[in-house]
Amino acid sequence: MGCRVKKKLIAGNWKMNGSLAANDALVKALVAGMAASTCHVALCVPSVYLAQCQALMAGTAIDLGAQDLSQHEAGAFTGEISGAMLKEFGVRYCIVGHSERRQYHGETDALVAAKTQRALASGITPIVCVGETLAEREAGKTEEVVKRQLAAVIHANGHCISEIVVAYEPVWAIGTGKTATTEQAQQVHAVLRAQLKAATNQADRIHILYGGSMNAANAAQLLAQPDIDGGLVGGASLKAPDFLSIIASAP
Ligand code: PEP
């Protein structure tokens, strides 16, 4: 069997949601409800709330995450946020290449690879998102697409690749209420694991998360798959009872 047992990682992606009052209530409810949790838990929050969330999560079992970072180190890049800045606020994880950024901000595979490098250089674990659109799935291109997206990141990051987290997020399942079946998800996760194995002998250490309408009802089955090491959770991470029940279903 080898040493394949690792703690699951459940990461919430708040996207552009929240307020000072709502964040306060949500984080406090999560902290109160997850005392006995055995998995890793992180919340990727809008950057303006990092200071607030850093304070709320101090001394708790929840790690702080961000949703994006600049590929640049510093300088004249108005509106951008650097890895070093995120690090100053105690950020441990940063989502990179979320499909909403690929779609609405034109992020390319090369840019996602550069942002991954910047996160690693800043001491932040990138959660690198890959996933196919519905048209790509229907055209039988799922494997080709996710392998191309991950290959760019592997190429640019060499031996550091074992330090990343990968999130498989079929675009057609994000925020739609349509979840990949456990078989569909496991199949793609196995493909990604094999690709990582070809790049590093540490591939079993790497968390590969599933994301796409994960909820309290479907989490346990998804998380029981051999290559699904956790979840990246959007909508359901905004409701404490739902997120807590996903956390509780992580074996
Ligand atoms: C996401 O934003 O990464 C995501 C998976 O969203 P949702 O859970 O709402 O589908």
Boltz pocket constraint, residues with backbone or C-beta under 6 A from the ligand:
constraints:
  - pocket:
      binder: B
      contacts: [[A, 13], [A, 15], [A, 169], [A, 173], [A, 174], [A, 175], [A, 176], [A, 177], [A, 211], [A, 212], [A, 213], [A, 214], [A, 232], [A, 233], [A, 234], [A, 235], [A, 236]]
      max_distance: 6.0
